[in-house]
Amino acid sequence: MEITPEIKERLKQLEEKYTAMGQDMNSYLDGLLHSKVVTYWDYIKLDILLNLQTQKTPFEDEYIFIVYHQITELYFNLILHAIDIIADDVNLTAEKYLVQLKRINLYFEQLVHSFDVMIEGMDHDQFAKFRMALLPASGFQSAQFRMIEICSTGIDNLIHISARKQLAKSEDIHEKYKYLYWKRGATELATGRKTLTLLQFEKKYTNKFIHLIRDFYHKNLWEQYAQLTPEDRANEELIYTMRKYDVLANILWPLAHYKSAVRYLQKDKADIAATGGTNWQEYLPPKYQLIMFFPELWSEQEKEDWGRKTKLDEFMNIK
């Protein structure tokens, strides 16, 4: 094979790269000779991926239930990846912020629409049976979604509406953590006590959540926006995209859950307890929680209407 000028130039660039690292280029070339050719199935670990679906029951639609939730967690992971890019950028601009936030919105749109797999894609009677083998596990225990919330806004915006006023001047993160809105969604319907679902969740993730709240206190999505130049903060496309994210994450996503819960957990007028005993009737409807990542971007009327409209375009007039 002829050593063309292009190959010589690349070898020169490689030598400069490894010399700068104090490494011997020839050793890396030897390693390249012995390394295996990359295949699609090895690169994405396909065999491992397709062996992560372990059913608890013989009902075939449980397989759908498992795969769907695994896909959801992978999307959450992509969202957190994009948030990290925004949070860690010390030279952030509106343009760079937009690139990642548009990706986040794309992921959330896929998630919202994907819930039809749960709503229409499973047999109702099968779900009613295999769900009992999953107690007390619940989708409520998705730590990645809680991490998305923590990394998107200040903790004050995630406190249950009933406690926001009393904690407004508090600087105690541990105290505020006690009143995060989602904890109300994991209380026993009859007694108001914490469910086993919540107790397990807190035991595993509380320290991680507290650490994340501290870590993102000054670099969550709102804080990163606030630190942009006045010109970038006035960027209408960025404002629109942030508002869209708020609607997708805090209205349309919980409404999709609510629609699924009504189908599978409510029969006639008698409500069936959710898998983890969660108080889904009061927890899932966004009009009861009034959770907004960016309340500063919404008018008072829009805040009053929060969760009472069910279509994206009804919220998207820039104010």
C-alpha positions in Angstrom: 0.0 0.0 0.0 1.3 3.4 -1.0 2.1 5.8 1.9 0.3 8.8 0.6 0.8 12.4 1.8 -2.5 12.2 3.6 -1.4 9.1 5.6 1.9 10.8 6.4 0.1 13.9 7.7 -2.1 11.7 9.9 0.9 9.8 11.3 2.5 13.2 12.1 -0.6 14.3 13.9 -0.8 11.1 15.9 2.9 11.4 16.8 2.3 15.0 18.0 -0.7 13.9 20.0 1.1 11.0 21.9 4.3 13.1 22.3 2.2 15.8 24.1 0.9 13.1 26.4 4.4 11.7 27.0 3.4 8.5 25.3 5.1 6.3 22.6 3.0 6.3 19.4 4.4 2.9 18.3 3.1 1.2 21.4 -0.4 2.5 20.5 -0.1 1.4 16.9 0.9 -2.1 18.2 -2.3 -2.1 20.3 -4.3 -1.1 17.3 -2.9 -4.2 15.4 -4.1 -6.5 18.1 -7.5 -5.0 18.9 -10.7 -6.6 17.7 -12.9 -5.2 14.9 -15.8 -3.4 16.5 -19.2 -4.9 15.8 -22.7 -3.4 16.3 -23.8 -6.1 18.8 -20.6 -5.8 20.9 -20.6 -2.0 20.9 -24.1 -1.6 22.3 -23.8 -4.8 24.4 -26.9 -6.2 22.6 -26.7 -9.7 24.2 -26.6 -8.2 27.7 -29.3 -5.7 26.9 -31.7 -8.4 25.7 -31.1 -10.5 28.8 -32.2 -7.8 31.3 -35.9 -8.7 31.2 -36.6 -11.0 34.1 -40.3 -11.6 34.6 -41.8 -12.3 38.0 -44.9 -14.0 36.5 -45.8 -16.1 33.5 -48.1 -13.4 31.9 -46.6 -12.4 28.5 -47.6 -8.8 28.8 -45.3 -8.4 31.8 -42.5 -8.5 29.3 -43.9 -5.3 27.6 -44.2 -3.7 31.0 -40.5 -4.3 31.8 -39.1 -3.2 28.4 -41.2 -0.1 28.4 -39.8 1.0 31.8 -36.3 0.2 30.8 -36.6 2.3 27.7 -38.0 5.2 29.8 -35.0 5.1 32.2 -32.7 5.2 29.2 -34.4 8.3 28.0 -34.1 9.8 31.5 -30.4 9.1 31.3 -30.2 11.0 28.0 -32.0 13.9 29.6 -29.5 14.0 32.5 -26.6 13.8 30.1 -27.8 16.9 28.3 -28.5 18.7 31.5 -24.9 17.9 32.7 -23.5 19.5 29.5 -25.4 22.7 30.2 -24.5 22.7 33.9 -20.8 22.1 33.3 -20.3 24.7 30.5 -18.4 27.6 32.0 -18.8 29.5 28.7 -22.5 28.9 28.2 -24.4 30.9 25.5 -28.0 30.9 24.5 -27.1 29.0 21.3 -25.3 26.2 23.2 -28.1 26.1 25.8 -30.7 25.7 23.0 -28.9 22.8 21.4 -29.1 20.7 24.5 -32.6 21.9 25.7 -34.1 21.0 22.3 -32.7 17.6 22.6 -34.2 17.3 26.1 -37.6 18.3 24.7 -37.3 15.8 21.9 -36.6 13.0 24.5 -39.6 14.1 26.6 -41.9 14.3 23.6 -40.9 10.7 22.8 -41.7 9.7 26.4 -45.1 11.4 26.5 -46.2 9.8 23.2 -44.6 6.4 24.2 -47.1 6.1 27.1 -49.6 4.6 24.6 -47.5 1.5 24.9 -48.8 1.3 28.5 -52.3 2.7 27.9 -53.2 0.7 24.8 -50.4 -1.9 24.4 -51.1 -4.2 27.4 -54.0 -6.5 28.3 -55.9 -5.0 31.2 -56.7 -8.2 33.0 -53.1 -9.4 32.7 -51.8 -6.2 34.2 -54.3 -6.5 37.1 -52.8 -9.9 37.9 -49.1 -9.6 37.4 -48.9 -6.2 39.1 -49.6 -7.9 42.4 -46.3 -9.8 42.1 -44.5 -6.5 41.9 -45.4 -5.1 45.3 -44.2 -2.7 46.7 -42.1 -1.7 43.6 -43.5 1.3 41.7 -42.6 3.7 38.9 -42.7 6.2 41.7 -39.3 4.9 42.6 -37.6 6.3 39.5 -34.6 8.1 41.0 -33.5 9.5 37.6 -36.7 11.5 37.2 -36.2 13.0 40.7 -32.6 13.9 39.6 -34.0 15.6 36.5 -36.2 17.7 38.7 -33.4 18.6 41.1 -31.0 19.5 38.2 -33.6 21.7 36.4 -34.7 24.1 39.1 -34.2 25.4 42.6 -35.4 23.1 45.4 -37.9 25.8 46.5 -39.9 25.1 43.3 -40.2 21.4 44.2 -41.6 21.8 47.7 -45.2 20.8 48.2 -47.4 23.9 47.7 -48.8 23.6 51.2 -45.3 24.2 52.7 -43.7 26.7 50.4 -44.6 29.8 52.4 -43.4 28.4 55.7 -40.0 27.3 54.2 -39.5 30.4 51.9 -36.8 31.9 54.2 -35.2 28.6 55.3 -31.7 27.7 54.1 -31.9 24.2 55.6 -31.7 21.8 52.6 -32.5 18.8 54.8 -35.6 20.5 56.1 -36.8 21.5 52.6 -36.1 17.9 51.4 -38.6 16.6 53.9 -41.4 18.6 52.1 -40.6 17.7 48.5 -44.0 17.4 46.7 -43.6 13.8 45.5 -43.4 12.5 49.1 -47.1 13.3 49.4 -47.7 10.9 46.6 -46.4 7.9 48.5 -48.6 8.0 51.6 -51.1 5.3 52.6 -54.6 6.2 51.5 -56.1 5.2 54.8 -53.6 6.4 57.4 -51.4 9.0 55.7 -48.3 7.2 56.8 -45.3 6.7 54.5 -45.7 3.6 52.3 -43.0 0.9 52.1 -42.5 2.2 48.6 -41.4 5.5 49.9 -39.4 4.1 52.8 -37.4 1.9 50.5 -36.8 4.8 48.1 -35.6 7.2 50.7 -33.3 4.7 52.3 -31.6 4.1 49.0 -31.5 7.6 47.5 -31.8 10.3 50.2 -28.1 10.9 50.6 -27.6 11.0 46.8 -30.5 13.5 46.4 -29.2 15.8 49.1 -25.7 15.7 47.5 -27.2 16.5 44.1 -29.3 19.4 45.5 -26.1 20.9 46.9 -24.1 20.3 43.7 -26.7 21.8 41.4 -27.7 24.6 43.7 -25.9 27.2 41.6 -25.8 25.4 38.3 -29.3 23.9 37.7 -31.0 24.8 34.4 -32.6 27.9 35.8 -29.4 29.2 37.4 -27.5 28.6 34.2 -30.1 30.6 32.3 -29.9 33.4 34.9 -26.1 33.7 34.5 -26.4 34.3 30.7 -25.9 37.7 29.3 -29.0 40.0 29.2 -29.1 39.6 25.5 -29.0 35.8 25.7 -31.7 35.8 28.4 -33.9 37.8 26.1 -33.6 35.2 23.3 -37.2 34.4 22.4 -36.4 30.9 21.0 -34.7 30.0 24.3 -37.6 31.3 26.4 -40.0 29.3 24.2 -37.9 26.2 24.5 -37.7 26.5 28.3 -41.4 27.0 28.6 -42.0 23.9 26.4 -39.7 21.9 28.6 -41.7 23.0 31.7 -45.0 21.8 30.0 -43.6 18.5 28.8 -42.0 17.6 32.1 -44.5 19.0 34.6 -47.9 18.7 32.8 -47.9 16.3 29.8 -45.7 13.7 31.4 -47.7 13.3 34.7 -50.9 13.5 32.7 -49.8 10.6 30.6 -49.2 8.7 33.8 -52.6 9.7 35.1 -54.3 8.5 32.0 -52.6 5.1 32.4 -53.5 4.9 36.1 -57.2 5.7 35.3 -57.2 2.9 32.8 -55.6 0.2 34.9 -56.1 1.3 38.6 -59.7 2.7 38.5 -62.7 0.6 37.9 -66.2 2.1 38.0 -66.1 4.4 41.0 -63.9 2.2 43.2 -60.2 3.1 43.0 -57.7 0.3 43.1 -54.5 1.0 45.1 -51.5 1.7 42.9 -48.7 -0.9 42.8 -46.7 0.8 45.6 -49.8 2.0 47.5 -49.2 5.5 46.2 -51.8 8.2 46.4 -51.9 8.6 42.6 -55.3 10.4 42.5 -53.8 13.5 44.2 -50.2 13.0 43.2 -50.4 12.6 39.4 -52.7 15.5 38.3 -50.4 18.5 37.8 -53.1 21.0 38.7 -52.7 19.8 42.3 -48.9 20.1 42.5 -48.3 23.3 40.6 -44.7 22.2 39.9 -42.9 24.6 37.5 -39.2 24.6 36.8 -39.2 28.2 35.6 -42.1 30.0 37.3 -40.5 33.3 36.4 -41.3 32.6 32.7 -45.1 32.2 33.3 -47.8 34.9 33.8 -50.0 34.8 36.9 -52.9 33.6 34.7 -50.9 30.8 33.2 -49.9 29.7 36.7 -53.6 29.6 37.7 -54.3 27.5 34.6 -51.4 25.1 35.3 -52.4 21.6 34.5 -55.9 22.5 33.5 -55.1 22.4 29.8 -54.0 19.2 28.1 -52.4 20.3 24.8 -48.9 21.7 24.3 -49.9 24.5 21.9 -52.3 25.9 24.5 -49.4 26.9 26.7 -46.9 28.1 24.1 -47.6 31.8 23.6 -44.5 33.6 24.6 -45.2 36.3 27.3 
